[in-house]
Amino acid sequence: MEELKKLRFKIDILDEEIIKLLEERMEICKEIGKLKDKIEDNNREKEIIKNLNKKFPNLDKELIDELYGVIFKYSKKIQK
């Protein structure tokens, strides 16, 4: 039971780090939105996913695709 507690604590810490990084990413998206026209670069999104799948082959490709689909959706929302 103690081992489970330790592992859950580690997950809690990682979850906070993930959210902090997402918050930072969204702030950068706001800045990008100020600089760019209303042109969407779908190739950029495909390239990001392709690179992540290549760098992290042990993660399920579907997880990366779905996760970044949501991230891209909110990034675009923030940029408008």
MDTraj code that builds the backbone (N, CA, C; nanometers):
import mdtraj as md
import numpy as np

residues = "MET GLU GLU LEU LYS LYS LEU ARG PHE LYS ILE ASP ILE LEU ASP GLU GLU ILE ILE LYS LEU LEU GLU GLU ARG MET GLU ILE CYS LYS GLU ILE GLY LYS LEU LYS ASP LYS ILE GLU ASP ASN ASN ARG GLU LYS GLU ILE ILE LYS ASN LEU ASN LYS LYS PHE PRO ASN LEU ASP LYS GLU LEU ILE ASP GLU LEU TYR GLY VAL ILE PHE LYS TYR SER LYS LYS ILE GLN LYS".split()
xyz = np.array([
    [0.0823, -0.1199, 0.0000],
    [0.0000, 0.0000, 0.0000],
    [0.0867, 0.1265, 0.0000],
    [0.1965, 0.1208, 0.0721],
    [0.2872, 0.2358, 0.0778],
    [0.3484, 0.2624, -0.0595],
    [0.3793, 0.1566, -0.1318],
    [0.4360, 0.1719, -0.2662],
    [0.3357, 0.2392, -0.3595],
    [0.2092, 0.2020, -0.3484],
    [0.1037, 0.2635, -0.4284],
    [0.0930, 0.4124, -0.3969],
    [0.1028, 0.4467, -0.2717],
    [0.0981, 0.5863, -0.2282],
    [0.2120, 0.6667, -0.2903],
    [0.3319, 0.6093, -0.2896],
    [0.4491, 0.6758, -0.3464],
    [0.4320, 0.6963, -0.4965],
    [0.3828, 0.5959, -0.5639],
    [0.3636, 0.6064, -0.7087],
    [0.2575, 0.7103, -0.7429],
    [0.1511, 0.7136, -0.6664],
    [0.0470, 0.8138, -0.6889],
    [0.0985, 0.9551, -0.6625],
    [0.1828, 0.9687, -0.5627],
    [0.2439, 1.0984, -0.5331],
    [0.3291, 1.1444, -0.6516],
    [0.4060, 1.0514, -0.7100],
    [0.4875, 1.0844, -0.8266],
    [0.3987, 1.1292, -0.9432],
    [0.2866, 1.0613, -0.9624],
    [0.1933, 1.0995, -1.0685],
    [0.1368, 1.2383, -1.0424],
    [0.1037, 1.2687, -0.9177],
    [0.0523, 1.4016, -0.8824],
    [0.1532, 1.5106, -0.9196],
    [0.2785, 1.4857, -0.8910],
    [0.3840, 1.5819, -0.9236],
    [0.3955, 1.5985, -1.0750],
    [0.3940, 1.4873, -1.1470],
    [0.4017, 1.4938, -1.2932],
    [0.2813, 1.5659, -1.3523],
    [0.1627, 1.5410, -1.2968],
    [0.0424, 1.6095, -1.3459],
    [0.0567, 1.7610, -1.3310],
    [0.1100, 1.8055, -1.2208],
    [0.1310, 1.9496, -1.2005],
    [0.2312, 2.0047, -1.3015],
    [0.3367, 1.9297, -1.3286],
    [0.4363, 1.9740, -1.4263],
    [0.3749, 1.9809, -1.5657],
    [0.2938, 1.8815, -1.6010],
    [0.2277, 1.8802, -1.7316],
    [0.1394, 2.0036, -1.7467],
    [0.0609, 2.0345, -1.6436],
    [-0.0299, 2.1489, -1.6500],
    [0.0493, 2.2803, -1.6571],
    [0.1577, 2.2902, -1.5826],
    [0.2413, 2.4111, -1.5895],
    [0.2944, 2.4298, -1.7311],
    [0.3393, 2.3221, -1.7938],
    [0.3910, 2.3307, -1.9295],
    [0.2803, 2.3649, -2.0294],
    [0.1611, 2.3097, -2.0098],
    [0.0482, 2.3448, -2.0965],
    [0.0129, 2.4925, -2.0821],
    [0.0157, 2.5404, -1.9596],
    [-0.0123, 2.6817, -1.9354],
    [0.0901, 2.7689, -2.0090],
    [0.2160, 2.7308, -2.0011],
    [0.3223, 2.8053, -2.0699],
    [0.3028, 2.7981, -2.2216],
    [0.2656, 2.6806, -2.2720],
    [0.2422, 2.6649, -2.4161],
    [0.1280, 2.7546, -2.4624],
    [0.0220, 2.7619, -2.3846],
    [-0.0928, 2.8448, -2.4218],
    [-0.0574, 2.9938, -2.4196],
    [0.0282, 3.0356, -2.3276],
    [0.0742, 3.1748, -2.3256],
    [0.1523, 3.2067, -2.4531],
    [0.2350, 3.1133, -2.4959],
    [0.3107, 3.1331, -2.6196],
    [0.2146, 3.1373, -2.7386],
    [0.1111, 3.0549, -2.7358],
    [0.0107, 3.0567, -2.8430],
    [-0.0578, 3.1927, -2.8534],
    [-0.0833, 3.2546, -2.7392],
    [-0.1419, 3.3891, -2.7405],
    [-0.0504, 3.4860, -2.8146],
    [0.0785, 3.4769, -2.7866],
    [0.1764, 3.5643, -2.8512],
    [0.1821, 3.5367, -3.0012],
    [0.1790, 3.4107, -3.0382],
    [0.1799, 3.3745, -3.1798],
    [0.0559, 3.4300, -3.2479],
    [-0.0580, 3.4201, -3.1812],
    [-0.1825, 3.4718, -3.2367],
    [-0.1756, 3.6209, -3.2670],
    [-0.1009, 3.6936, -3.1871],
    [-0.0848, 3.8377, -3.2094],
    [0.0028, 3.8658, -3.3315],
    [0.0917, 3.7739, -3.3624],
    [0.1897, 3.7966, -3.4681],
    [0.1480, 3.7440, -3.6052],
    [0.0663, 3.6417, -3.6071],
    [0.0365, 3.5810, -3.7362],
    [-0.1016, 3.6183, -3.7873],
    [-0.1170, 3.6052, -3.9171],
    [-0.2475, 3.6278, -3.9783],
    [-0.3371, 3.5084, -3.9464],
    [-0.4527, 3.5073, -3.9986],
    [-0.5480, 3.3990, -3.9733],
    [-0.5181, 3.2754, -4.0577],
    [-0.3941, 3.2591, -4.0969],
    [-0.3522, 3.1452, -4.1786],
    [-0.3176, 3.0296, -4.0857],
    [-0.3769, 2.9147, -4.1147],
    [-0.3456, 2.7948, -4.0372],
    [-0.2419, 2.7139, -4.1129],
    [-0.1448, 2.6635, -4.0423],
    [-0.0409, 2.5810, -4.1025],
    [-0.0608, 2.4380, -4.0551],
    [-0.1467, 2.3649, -4.1254],
    [-0.1745, 2.2261, -4.0872],
    [-0.0522, 2.1369, -4.1046],
    [0.0384, 2.1760, -4.1923],
    [0.1619, 2.0981, -4.2067],
    [0.2443, 2.1042, -4.0794],
    [0.2403, 2.2173, -4.0119],
    [0.3138, 2.2321, -3.8853],
    [0.2625, 2.1320, -3.7826],
    [0.1308, 2.1184, -3.7729],
    [0.0724, 2.0244, -3.6778],
    [0.1133, 1.8807, -3.7102],
    [0.1068, 1.8456, -3.8379],
    [0.1463, 1.7104, -3.8796],
    [0.2930, 1.6854, -3.8500],
    [0.3749, 1.7860, -3.8718],
    [0.5180, 1.7741, -3.8462],
    [0.5461, 1.7556, -3.6970],
    [0.4760, 1.8294, -3.6126],
    [0.4925, 1.8150, -3.4669],
    [0.4598, 1.6735, -3.4242],
    [0.3450, 1.6221, -3.4695],
    [0.3036, 1.4858, -3.4316],
    [0.4023, 1.3822, -3.4847],
    [0.4450, 1.3998, -3.6077],
    [0.5420, 1.3075, -3.6677],
    [0.6709, 1.3046, -3.5857],
    [0.7220, 1.4230, -3.5497],
    [0.8456, 1.4312, -3.4704],
    [0.8298, 1.3698, -3.3324],
    [0.7152, 1.3944, -3.2685],
    [0.6928, 1.3377, -3.1353],
    [0.6831, 1.1862, -3.1408],
    [0.6147, 1.1350, -3.2421],
    [0.6045, 0.9894, -3.2565],
    [0.7417, 0.9267, -3.2800],
    [0.8268, 0.9983, -3.3520],
    [0.9619, 0.9487, -3.3787],
    [1.0477, 0.9530, -3.2517],
    [1.0368, 1.0616, -3.1747],
    [1.1185, 1.0782, -3.0544],
    [1.0735, 0.9895, -2.9387],
    [0.9441, 0.9558, -2.9376],
    [0.8896, 0.8777, -2.8265],
    [0.8185, 0.7529, -2.8790],
    [0.8947, 0.6598, -2.9363],
    [0.8333, 0.5415, -2.9971],
    [0.7669, 0.4474, -2.8961],
    [0.8003, 0.4605, -2.7693],
    [0.7404, 0.3735, -2.6675],
    [0.6014, 0.4191, -2.6263],
    [0.5645, 0.5423, -2.6637],
    [0.4293, 0.5902, -2.6352],
    [0.3381, 0.5490, -2.7500],
    [0.2163, 0.5164, -2.7162],
    [0.1183, 0.4784, -2.8172],
    [0.0950, 0.5953, -2.9131],
    [0.1070, 0.5702, -3.0422],
    [0.0887, 0.6734, -3.1445],
    [-0.0491, 0.7382, -3.1329],
    [-0.1492, 0.6580, -3.1044],
    [-0.2858, 0.7095, -3.0915],
    [-0.2967, 0.8086, -2.9758],
    [-0.2265, 0.7825, -2.8665],
    [-0.2268, 0.8743, -2.7523],
    [-0.1711, 1.0104, -2.7934],
    [-0.0570, 1.0091, -2.8615],
    [0.0038, 1.1350, -2.9054],
    [-0.0888, 1.2077, -3.0021],
    [-0.1451, 1.1338, -3.0982],
    [-0.2357, 1.1950, -3.1963],
    [-0.3561, 1.2600, -3.1294],
    [-0.4204, 1.1879, -3.0395],
    [-0.5403, 1.2408, -2.9730],
    [-0.5067, 1.3558, -2.8792],
    [-0.4016, 1.3405, -2.8013],
    [-0.3612, 1.4442, -2.7069],
    [-0.3285, 1.5736, -2.7802],
    [-0.2498, 1.5629, -2.8857],
    [-0.2130, 1.6835, -2.9591],
    [-0.3272, 1.7390, -3.0425],
    [-0.4228, 1.6555, -3.0783],
    [-0.5437, 1.7070, -3.1430],
    [-0.6150, 1.8045, -3.0510],
    [-0.6256, 1.7687, -2.9246],
    [-0.6893, 1.8557, -2.8251],
    [-0.6034, 1.9803, -2.8008],
    [-0.4744, 1.9614, -2.7876],
    [-0.3844, 2.0755, -2.7642],
    [-0.3919, 2.1735, -2.8812],
    [-0.3900, 2.1232, -3.0038],
    [-0.3980, 2.2113, -3.1209],
    [-0.5315, 2.2849, -3.1252],
    [-0.6378, 2.2160, -3.0904],
    [-0.7711, 2.2770, -3.0903],
    [-0.7739, 2.3986, -2.9956],
    [-0.7226, 2.3802, -2.8753],
    [-0.7241, 2.4911, -2.7783],
    [-0.6202, 2.5976, -2.8124],
    [-0.5114, 2.5576, -2.8744],
    [-0.4109, 2.6555, -2.9170],
    [-0.4716, 2.7501, -3.0199],
    [-0.5446, 2.6949, -3.1152],
    [-0.6103, 2.7775, -3.2185],
    [-0.7150, 2.8687, -3.1552],
    [-0.7875, 2.8144, -3.0600],
    [-0.8924, 2.8937, -2.9905],
    [-0.8286, 3.0142, -2.9215],
    [-0.7169, 2.9932, -2.8577],
    [-0.6479, 3.1001, -2.7857],
    [-0.5890, 3.2029, -2.8820],
    [-0.5447, 3.1573, -2.9984],
    [-0.4818, 3.2477, -3.0944],
    [-0.5798, 3.3424, -3.1599],
    [-0.7075, 3.3101, -3.1563],
    [-0.8094, 3.3958, -3.2233],
    [-0.8458, 3.5154, -3.1397],
])
top = md.Topology()
chain = top.add_chain()
for i, resn in enumerate(residues, 1):
    res = top.add_residue(resn, chain, resSeq=i)
    for name in ("N", "CA", "C"):
        top.add_atom(name, md.element.get_by_symbol(name[0]), res)
traj = md.Trajectory(xyz[None], top)
